[in-house]
């Protein structure tokens, strides 16, 4: 899987966001989707659903943190208080 990001348009507030980190989190999420699919195929529906609920919450927190960190960095460069 290619890890290159060729062209992305983002708001000024998110220019400093770690896009590589975001892509890594998405890759981890896709691996967990595959694991959940295998669990479901093996007849373990409850474990598959639990894995997906936990991973979705975790992904949301991590992406939110990356966005927040980028916004804070933008505020530092603009002389704003956040």
C-alpha positions in Angstrom: 0.0 0.0 0.0 1.4 3.4 -1.0 1.8 5.9 1.8 2.3 9.0 -0.4 -0.1 11.8 -0.2 0.2 13.7 -3.4 -2.3 16.6 -3.1 -4.5 17.6 -0.3 -6.4 20.9 0.2 -6.8 21.7 3.9 -7.9 24.8 5.8 -5.1 27.0 7.1 -5.8 25.8 10.6 -4.9 22.2 9.7 -1.8 22.8 7.6 0.4 21.4 10.4 -1.7 18.3 10.8 0.2 15.0 10.8 -1.2 13.5 7.6 1.1 10.5 7.8 -0.2 9.8 11.3 -3.7 10.1 10.1 -3.0 7.6 7.3 -1.4 5.2 9.9 -4.6 5.3 12.0 -6.7 4.6 9.0 -4.5 1.6 8.1 -4.9 0.2 11.6 -8.6 0.7 11.4 -8.8 -1.2 8.1 -6.8 -4.1 9.7 -9.3 -4.2 12.5 -12.1 -4.3 10.0 -10.5 -7.3 8.4 -10.1 -9.0 11.9 -13.8 -8.3 12.7 -14.8 -9.8 9.4 -12.8 -12.9 10.2 -14.3 -13.1 13.7 -17.8 -12.8 12.2 -17.1 -15.5 9.6 -15.9 -17.8 12.4 -19.2 -17.3 14.2 -18.1 -14.9 16.9 -20.5 -12.1 16.1 -20.3 -10.6 19.7 -16.5 -10.3 19.5 -16.6 -8.8 16.1 -19.1 -6.1 17.2 -17.1 -5.3 20.3 -13.9 -4.9 18.4 -15.6 -2.5 15.9 -17.2 -0.4 18.6 -13.9 -0.1 20.5 -11.9 0.7 17.4 -14.3 3.3 16.1 -14.3 5.1 19.4 -10.5 4.9 19.5 -10.2 6.2 15.9 -12.5 9.1 16.6 -10.4 10.1 19.6 -7.1 9.9 17.7 -8.3 11.8 14.7 -9.9 14.5 17.0 -6.5 14.8 18.8 -4.6 15.3 15.5 -7.0 18.0 14.5 -6.9 19.7 17.9 -3.0 19.6 17.9 -2.9 21.2 14.4 -5.4 23.9 15.5 -3.3 24.7 18.6 -0.1 24.9 16.5 -1.9 27.2 14.1 -3.0 29.4 17.1 0.6 29.6 18.3 1.8 30.9 15.0 -1.0 33.4 14.7 -0.5 34.7 18.3 -4.0 33.6 19.3 -5.0 32.0 22.5 -7.0 28.8 22.3 
